């Protein structure tokens, strides 16, 4: 068959998706055989066939969350007069099967336990028969006289809100430098999905320099490059590509920075205020031979010997206001963000680069995904900052960081749903920034995007503590320990170093122009 049927099925108000690759291939074989033979027995093996997810209908659902063991449902379109024979060890049970009409209205449901070991169900009208593998564990199902080919179209259209909405969120260009590892985590490049919720994510490498693991693509460049790898998304099957993005990957030589002197200001939130991020940026520049001093800014992190303009808890909204609490906004003047005023007050005569690393507190404080008001507000605020910077000097290079999400390994103080929603909000901000500034016009106007979100290991690059594997491991000093994430928002030293490397790579590319 040319396509895999039943990858999406609409039953009433719900859409079901086949989420297991083995199941897709298995069902494709079943349908191919059914097309050739009208009478066939298909074996359903526990743990191997995962056809559909969730219950059906609202008045008589099949299965229940407490009984659902993950084997799914087998939905078969049939016509009036068709038969399905179920053979189950020990007999079928209540809610083992259901019949539905063509509008997916439930007609009959298995309503008693210990039914016949061999049970034949006959279609009274055109519609569907549903076999519940979660409860029945049927040994085999025999299809008799099913007219499959005429019904496939009815189960592959009209996808509702439960459709796999995963989409690629990537800028057109990403930058790296010789000698520094370049990481691109697959799940970070997706919105409304991750590598566990889609069939596959592929990255076509035209120079065979990339290393792929389950979660990321990485390389350690040893030469300058201009290449165009393709990031592809397969939502339902690796046989059918749903979306792709051709990236322009530019690797530059940081040796070209040697002997240069640049003034750099980093504006941001607590991730900047902590000091580690700007410190690593300073170190990378200094090691490449570029004189950046201790960077610029009114705030000094003594532990890292670096200046910055990072303020804990601040969002883009706070940089538009006169103050937040008792902390004054040094950029605020005459009712708005005024970079010229800031430069005058700090007695700075020039600036070469301004990094704007904001967004975390914008999406974290958003009311929810039902409204995109925070996205529009963020874009407007960043645009105000860019315009004010270029009013002072149109030659200043402004680099807008695309915000990281939150750690997905954090379980203690946030639910998995909450973490997923926060990361979706972060991707919405990044998607909007890409739509706004990811083109040659803005680059010519001295605005670049820096996709720092791509570099994060969302389970390991955040603040964590090492603790005994259990209370008794501590009591008996077994030496067995585990690492537990204690801060879902802030990166650890490795995470900040990855962020700074992306920032440095963007700066190195600009210097190469």
QUIHU-V170625 format. One record per residue. N is the residue number from 1. PHI is phi in degrees with one decimal (999 if undefined). PSI is psi in whole degrees, -180 to 180 (999 if undefined). OMEGA is omega in degrees with one decimal (999 if undefined). Layout:
[[N PHI PSI OMEGA] [N PHI PSI OMEGA]]
This chain:
[[1 999 150 -174.8] [2 -77.2 -25 -179.4] [3 -137.3 160 179.9] [4 -87.5 113 179.9] [5 -73.9 165 173.4] [6 61.6 21 175.2] [7 -73.4 -23 173.6] [8 -138.2 133 -178.0] [9 -133.4 130 177.3] [10 -97.8 122 175.4] [11 -124.2 108 -178.1] [12 62.2 -124 -177.2] [13 -93.2 2 -177.1] [14 -114.3 152 173.3] [15 -113.6 132 179.5] [16 -110.4 146 -178.8] [17 -126.4 139 172.9] [18 -80.3 118 -170.9] [19 -106.7 1 -177.4] [20 -114.1 127 -176.3] [21 -63.3 -39 178.7] [22 -60.4 -42 -179.1] [23 -62.1 -41 179.3] [24 -60.2 -48 -178.7] [25 -64.4 -40 179.6] [26 -62.6 -47 -178.4] [27 -67.1 -34 177.4] [28 -62.5 -43 178.2] [29 -62.5 -43 179.6] [30 -60.0 -45 -178.3] [31 -68.1 -37 178.2] [32 -61.9 -42 179.4] [33 -69.5 -38 179.4] [34 -64.0 -31 179.2] [35 -67.3 -29 -178.5] [36 -92.4 -33 -178.7] [37 -127.2 137 -180.0] [38 -87.4 -12 -178.1] [39 -128.8 110 -174.4] [40 -149.8 149 174.3] [41 -107.5 126 178.6] [42 -112.6 123 -179.7] [43 -82.0 134 176.0] [44 -111.4 116 -175.8] [45 -101.9 135 179.9] [46 -56.2 132 175.3] [47 84.3 -7 -178.4] [48 -110.5 -31 179.2] [49 -101.9 110 175.6] [50 -119.2 94 -171.0] [51 -87.4 -55 -174.6] [52 -136.7 160 -174.4] [53 -119.9 129 173.9] [54 100.2 172 178.6] [55 -85.5 174 178.3] [56 -124.3 147 178.6] [57 70.4 174 -179.5] [58 -117.6 -25 -177.2] [59 -92.8 -29 -179.5] [60 -142.2 71 -177.7] [61 -67.3 149 174.6] [62 -92.9 130 179.9] [63 80.4 176 177.0] [64 -153.5 155 -178.5] [65 -55.9 -34 -177.4] [66 -74.7 -27 -178.3] [67 -96.4 -16 -175.6] [68 -65.5 118 179.6] [69 -107.9 15 170.7] [70 88.4 12 -178.8] [71 -90.5 -16 170.0] [72 85.2 -167 -176.6] [73 -126.0 147 178.4] [74 -110.3 107 -177.1] [75 -101.4 125 -176.2] [76 -125.7 125 173.9] [77 -74.4 141 178.2] [78 -146.7 167 -179.6] [79 -113.3 161 179.7] [80 -53.5 131 -179.8] [81 96.0 -15 177.5] [82 -67.8 153 178.2] [83 -123.6 146 170.6] [84 -129.2 127 179.2] [85 -106.4 125 179.5] [86 -106.3 128 174.2] [87 -115.1 120 -176.5] [88 -134.1 134 177.1] [89 -61.7 127 178.5] [90 79.9 4 179.8] [91 88.9 154 178.2] [92 -72.9 165 -177.9] [93 -121.8 174 177.2] [94 -58.1 138 178.3] [95 66.6 24 175.3] [96 -69.0 -36 -176.1] [97 -144.8 165 174.6] [98 -151.3 153 172.5] [99 -115.4 144 -178.2] [100 -132.2 152 176.2] [101 -82.7 -174 -175.4] [102 -66.5 -18 176.9] [103 -95.9 9 178.8] [104 69.6 24 173.4] [105 -82.6 132 -178.2] [106 -68.1 128 178.7] [107 -99.9 -52 180.0] [108 -139.3 151 178.9] [109 -138.4 139 175.1] [110 -57.5 122 -171.0] [111 -121.4 15 180.0] [112 -146.4 149 175.8] [113 -82.9 167 175.5] [114 54.9 44 173.1] [115 -73.8 179 -177.6] [116 -58.4 144 176.7] [117 -61.9 -39 174.5] [118 -110.4 113 -175.7] [119 -123.9 128 178.5] [120 -108.4 128 178.5] [121 -110.5 135 -179.1] [122 -117.6 137 -179.9] [123 -75.9 127 176.0] [124 -87.2 -29 178.5] [125 -142.7 170 173.8] [126 -62.8 141 179.2] [127 169.3 -131 -176.6] [128 -140.6 153 166.8] [129 -120.6 137 -177.1] [130 -118.4 125 176.0] [131 -104.1 125 -177.3] [132 -92.2 101 -179.2] [133 -76.8 -14 179.7] [134 -69.9 -35 -176.5] [135 -106.1 -36 -170.7] [136 -84.7 -34 -172.0] [137 47.0 53 -174.8] [138 -61.7 141 178.4] [139 -73.0 -40 176.3] [140 -156.5 157 176.4] [141 -129.3 129 -178.0] [142 -109.1 124 -179.6] [143 -98.9 128 -178.3] [144 -123.3 119 173.5] [145 67.0 27 -180.0] [146 -77.1 133 177.4] [147 -95.9 79 -171.0] [148 -68.9 -48 -171.2] [149 -59.0 -33 -178.0] [150 -78.5 -8 -174.1] [151 -112.1 -8 -174.9] [152 -59.6 -41 -176.7] [153 -59.7 -32 -175.7] [154 -72.5 -14 -178.0] [155 -114.1 11 -178.6] [156 -122.3 10 -179.1] [157 -118.7 179 172.8] [158 53.6 71 -178.7] [159 -88.1 132 -177.8] [160 -97.9 -158 -172.4] [161 -65.7 -13 -179.7] [162 -87.2 2 179.3] [163 -59.3 150 174.2] [164 -66.5 105 -174.6] [165 -96.1 9 -177.8] [166 -52.3 135 177.1] [167 -142.2 157 -177.7] [168 -82.3 132 175.3] [169 -123.9 96 -178.7] [170 -141.6 142 171.8] [171 -73.4 168 -178.4] [172 -74.7 -25 -175.5] [173 -133.1 137 173.8] [174 -129.0 154 -172.0] [175 -124.3 146 174.4] [176 -141.7 172 178.4] [177 -133.1 153 176.7] [178 -59.8 134 174.2] [179 87.9 -4 178.5] [180 -120.8 128 -178.7] [181 -58.7 136 177.7] [182 -111.0 123 -178.8] [183 -117.8 140 172.3] [184 -134.6 107 -179.5] [185 -83.6 126 -171.2] [186 -57.3 -51 -176.7] [187 -63.0 -28 -179.6] [188 -68.5 -23 -178.8] [189 -87.8 6 -178.4] [190 -116.8 145 171.3] [191 -112.5 142 -176.1] [192 58.3 39 177.9] [193 177.1 170 173.4] [194 -149.8 179 -174.1] [195 -67.5 -12 176.1] [196 -90.4 -13 -176.3] [197 -109.2 3 176.5] [198 -125.6 162 -176.9] [199 -64.7 -45 -176.6] [200 -169.0 153 170.5] [201 -125.9 125 -177.8] [202 -117.4 149 -179.4] [203 -130.7 109 -177.7] [204 -81.4 120 -176.9] [205 -108.3 118 -174.4] [206 -91.2 -4 178.8] [207 -124.8 8 176.5] [208 52.6 42 -179.1] [209 -111.0 -8 -175.8] [210 -90.4 148 173.5] [211 -112.7 129 -178.0] [212 -110.9 133 170.7] [213 -119.3 -175 -179.7] [214 -60.4 -32 -171.4] [215 -110.2 -18 -171.7] [216 -148.1 165 166.9] [217 -114.9 134 -179.7] [218 -143.0 157 174.0] [219 -153.3 156 174.4] [220 -116.5 93 -173.6] [221 -61.2 138 176.6] [222 -118.7 5 179.1] [223 -158.5 159 176.1] [224 -66.1 147 -176.9] [225 -144.3 150 165.5] [226 -133.7 98 -177.3] [227 -132.3 166 -174.6] [228 -129.0 74 176.4] [229 -69.1 155 -178.8] [230 -112.4 127 176.3] [231 -98.9 116 -174.8] [232 -117.3 146 -178.6] [233 -119.5 126 176.1] [234 -116.6 103 -173.2] [235 -75.3 -38 -171.0] [236 -118.7 -31 -177.1] [237 -155.8 143 177.1] [238 -71.8 -4 176.8] [239 -89.9 -8 -175.6] [240 -138.6 107 -179.8] [241 -76.4 127 -177.6] [242 -95.9 -30 -179.5] [243 -160.7 158 174.9] [244 -154.4 162 178.4] [245 -140.4 124 175.1] [246 -87.7 117 -179.7] [247 -93.7 148 169.3] [248 -102.7 107 179.8] [249 -98.6 120 -178.3] [250 -116.4 118 176.7] [251 -105.0 124 -179.7] [252 -113.9 167 -180.0] [253 -99.1 114 -177.9] [254 -65.9 -12 178.3] [255 -63.2 -21 -179.7] [256 -69.6 -12 -179.8] [257 -83.4 -15 -174.1] [258 -58.6 134 177.5] [259 86.9 -4 -179.3] [260 -92.5 158 176.9] [261 -129.5 129 -176.4] [262 -138.4 146 174.4] [263 -97.6 123 -173.6] [264 -127.1 131 176.4] [265 -120.9 132 176.6] [266 -115.0 118 178.1] [267 -104.4 136 -179.7] [268 -175.0 -156 -177.7] [269 -111.2 -148 -175.9] [270 -64.8 -25 179.7] [271 -67.5 -29 173.8] [272 -85.5 -41 -176.2] [273 -61.2 -29 180.0] [274 -62.4 -27 175.1] [275 99.6 -29 -176.3] [276 -64.1 -44 -178.6] [277 -59.5 -56 178.6] [278 -63.6 -29 179.0] [279 -64.5 -45 -179.8] [280 -65.4 -38 175.8] [281 -60.0 -44 178.6] [282 -61.5 -44 -178.9] [283 -63.3 -44 -179.8] [284 -61.7 -43 178.9] [285 -65.4 -46 -178.6] [286 -63.2 -42 179.0] [287 -64.1 -26 177.9] [288 -84.6 -2 178.1] [289 93.6 9 178.7] [290 -94.5 130 178.7] [291 -85.3 111 177.5] [292 -119.4 7 -178.1] [293 59.1 -134 175.8] [294 -107.3 25 -172.9] [295 66.3 -178 -177.7] [296 -114.4 160 177.7] [297 143.2 163 -179.3] [298 -89.1 -15 -176.8] [299 -105.6 137 -176.1] [300 -120.4 127 174.4] [301 -98.6 103 -174.8] [302 -65.0 -34 -178.4] [303 -64.1 -26 -177.2] [304 -117.8 0 175.1] [305 53.6 55 -177.2] [306 -149.7 149 176.5] [307 -101.9 157 -178.7] [308 -169.1 180 171.9] [309 -128.7 57 177.2] [310 -103.6 132 -178.6] [311 -129.6 122 -176.1] [312 -61.1 133 176.4] [313 81.8 -1 -176.5] [314 -85.3 142 173.7] [315 -112.7 -180 177.4] [316 -62.5 -29 179.2] [317 -63.5 -40 -178.0] [318 -67.3 -30 177.7] [319 -75.5 -6 174.9] [320 -97.1 -7 -175.2] [321 -105.3 165 -178.3] [322 -68.9 -33 -179.6] [323 -163.5 168 169.9] [324 -129.5 114 -172.8] [325 61.8 -127 -179.9] [326 -95.0 3 -178.1] [327 -95.6 119 -179.2] [328 -76.7 147 174.5] [329 -91.4 109 -175.7] [330 -70.8 -11 178.6] [331 -92.8 -8 -173.1] [332 -85.2 131 177.7] [333 -160.3 134 178.9] [334 52.9 42 171.6] [335 82.5 11 -177.4] [336 -157.5 176 173.8] [337 -73.1 122 -174.3] [338 -130.6 98 -177.3] [339 -68.8 -34 178.6] [340 -62.2 -42 178.1] [341 -62.7 -44 179.0] [342 -60.0 -46 -178.4] [343 -61.7 -39 179.1] [344 -66.5 -45 -178.3] [345 -66.0 -32 -179.9] [346 -88.6 -3 -179.9] [347 60.8 38 175.7] [348 -95.0 136 -179.4] [349 -96.0 -18 -178.9] [350 -160.3 164 176.2] [351 -150.5 136 179.9] [352 -97.9 -41 -177.5] [353 -133.3 140 169.3] [354 -127.2 117 173.4] [355 -93.3 131 175.5] [356 -113.8 105 -179.2] [357 -111.7 82 180.0] [358 -128.1 174 175.6] [359 128.2 -34 -176.8] [360 -58.9 -48 -179.2] [361 -76.1 -19 174.5] [362 -69.4 -50 -178.4] [363 -77.6 -29 -179.5] [364 -68.2 -30 -179.3] [365 -94.9 2 179.8] [366 -68.5 149 -175.9] [367 -72.4 -25 -179.1] [368 161.4 174 -178.4] [369 -78.6 -9 -179.3] [370 -70.0 -19 179.7] [371 -128.8 139 178.7] [372 -105.0 22 -178.0] [373 -60.8 -38 -178.6] [374 -65.6 -29 178.6] [375 -68.0 -49 179.4] [376 -62.2 -40 178.5] [377 -63.6 -44 -179.8] [378 -61.4 -47 -179.5] [379 -60.8 -43 179.6] [380 -63.3 -42 -178.7] [381 -67.5 -44 178.6] [382 -64.5 -38 177.8] [383 -63.6 -39 176.6] [384 -61.7 -42 179.4] [385 -64.8 -45 179.7] [386 -61.5 -46 -178.9] [387 -62.6 -39 179.8] [388 -67.7 -40 177.8] [389 -61.8 -43 -178.0] [390 -78.7 -17 170.9] [391 -68.3 -38 176.5] [392 -68.8 -48 -179.8] [393 -156.2 109 -177.4] [394 -66.9 -9 -178.9] [395 -93.1 -4 177.0] [396 -67.1 132 177.5] [397 -85.6 120 179.5] [398 -103.5 126 -179.6] [399 -117.2 115 -176.6] [400 -95.7 118 177.9] [401 -78.5 135 176.5] [402 -90.8 118 -165.8] [403 -61.5 141 172.4] [404 -73.9 163 174.4] [405 -90.0 -155 179.9] [406 -111.0 160 -176.0] [407 -66.1 126 -178.7] [408 -82.9 -5 178.5] [409 -89.0 -6 -178.3] [410 -75.0 117 -177.6] [411 -117.5 -22 -168.1] [412 -75.5 -41 -173.1] [413 -113.3 3 179.9] [414 -147.8 140 179.2] [415 -76.2 162 178.1] [416 -61.2 -37 178.3] [417 -63.9 -42 179.8] [418 -62.7 -44 179.6] [419 -63.5 -42 179.2] [420 -62.0 -42 179.0] [421 -64.6 -41 178.5] [422 -62.0 -42 179.8] [423 -68.9 -34 175.6] [424 -65.3 -39 177.3] [425 -64.3 -40 178.1] [426 -61.9 -43 179.8] [427 -66.1 -34 177.2] [428 -61.6 -42 176.5] [429 -62.1 -46 -178.3] [430 -64.5 -40 178.4] [431 -61.0 -42 179.8] [432 -66.7 -40 178.0] [433 -64.4 -40 178.6] [434 -63.4 -43 179.0] [435 -63.6 -32 -175.6] [436 -83.0 -44 -168.5] [437 -121.0 3 -175.5] [438 -92.1 69 175.0] [439 -157.9 166 -173.7] [440 -64.8 -27 -179.7] [441 -62.6 -44 -179.0] [442 -73.6 -32 176.3] [443 -64.0 -41 177.3] [444 -66.2 -22 176.7] [445 -93.5 17 173.6] [446 70.2 39 174.5] [447 -126.7 127 178.2] [448 -127.6 153 174.0] [449 -102.4 142 178.9] [450 -123.5 104 -174.0] [451 -80.1 66 -178.2] [452 -62.6 -21 -179.0] [453 -64.8 -24 -177.3] [454 -71.7 -22 -172.1] [455 -88.1 -6 -171.4] [456 -85.5 130 164.6] [457 -82.4 108 -170.1] [458 -72.4 -2 176.9] [459 -113.8 -21 -171.6] [460 -123.7 -12 -174.4] [461 -95.8 20 -179.4] [462 -117.0 168 -175.0] [463 -61.5 128 -178.6] [464 -140.0 165 177.3] [465 -127.7 148 176.7] [466 -95.7 131 -176.7] [467 -142.6 162 178.2] [468 -57.5 147 -179.7] [469 -59.1 -34 174.7] [470 -149.8 173 178.3] [471 -58.5 -40 -176.3] [472 -74.5 -28 173.7] [473 -63.3 -34 176.8] [474 -73.4 -42 -178.7] [475 -61.8 -43 -176.6] [476 -98.8 9 173.0] [477 50.3 53 -177.7] [478 -75.9 -18 -177.5] [479 86.1 -4 178.7] [480 -81.7 122 -177.1] [481 -132.8 171 174.3] [482 -141.3 159 175.2] [483 -104.2 131 -179.6] [484 -122.3 131 178.2] [485 -68.8 129 -180.0] [486 -112.4 -6 -179.1] [487 -147.3 108 -175.3] [488 -78.8 -13 -175.4] [489 -97.1 -36 -169.2] [490 -106.5 139 -179.0] [491 -76.6 159 169.8] [492 -88.0 -172 -176.7] [493 -59.5 -38 179.0] [494 -64.7 -44 179.6] [495 -62.0 -44 179.2] [496 -65.4 -36 178.1] [497 -65.0 -38 177.5] [498 -65.1 -44 178.0] [499 -59.5 -48 -178.5] [500 -63.0 -34 178.7] [501 -65.5 -42 175.6] [502 -62.0 -42 179.5] [503 -64.3 -44 179.2] [504 -63.7 -40 -179.9] [505 -64.2 -38 177.7] [506 -66.0 -44 177.8] [507 -61.4 -44 -178.8] [508 -62.4 -38 177.6] [509 -64.0 -46 -179.0] [510 -59.5 -40 179.6] [511 -66.4 -22 -179.2] [512 -81.4 -11 -176.7] [513 -73.4 999 999]]
